[in-house]
Amino acid sequence: MASGNNSTFSVIGSDIKIEGNISASADLHVDGSIEGDIKCTSLVQGESSEVSGGITAESARLAGHVSGSITAKELVILKSARIEGDVHYDALTIEQGAQVDGRFAPNARRSAAGTGGSAQAPRQSVKPAKEGDADQAQLKIAT
């Protein structure tokens, strides 16, 4: 689904299910279900949305379920999000309550170490912090 010059915002409604890859030159708002990769400038994912595939965007604000890798310069993972996959980012914000099961790696460091991408980051999961730490999420790293 590509956007023309007349539109700068595309919406995939909650009643829509797409099987296939999506490429959009505009901002994309997804409330429906997508089985395929998404490539766009800016992605906003609704709470009830499900994406089974990779996401590549300049900026992404995720609130639903994603099963696949995510690559974004600016990534916001909201508390309602459930992410199953590796996360690559330049700037990352994770709200308390978000669930992420995958590896985190800053975009700049993925290939900068000279390892050719062969080194793997430890598996990480984000779980809510204890009650006294309302403004923070707890990052658990399993080796």
Secondary structure, 3 states (H helix, E strand, C coil): CCCCCCCCEEEECCCCEEECCEEEEEEEEECCEEECCEEEEEEEECCCCEEECCEEEEEEEECCEEECCEEEEEEEECCCCEEECCEEEEEEEECCCCEEEECEEEHHHHCCCCCCCCCCCCEEEEEECCCCCCCCEEEEEEC
